[in-house]
């Protein structure tokens, strides 16, 4: 049985992961907390998180209710 995409942990993980770069580009305060190479480390962590979530995913998602 499929589940709606809004119930997907992978979907919400990626939404949350997309927020930091958006904030960093638009809010000066966030940049102070990311050291040089911080984006590279961040993207590696996001990729690792996606790989992990894909390994524990057993249910396909759907867009329509």
Long-range contacts (C-beta under 8 A, 24 or more apart in sequence): 1-59, 2-59, 2-60, 2-61, 2-62, 3-59, 3-60, 3-61, 3-62, 4-61, 4-62, 4-63, 4-65, 5-61, 5-62, 5-63, 7-61, 8-57, 8-61, 9-53, 9-57, 10-50, 10-53, 10-54, 10-57, 11-61, 13-49, 13-50, 13-53, 14-46, 14-50, 17-46, 17-49
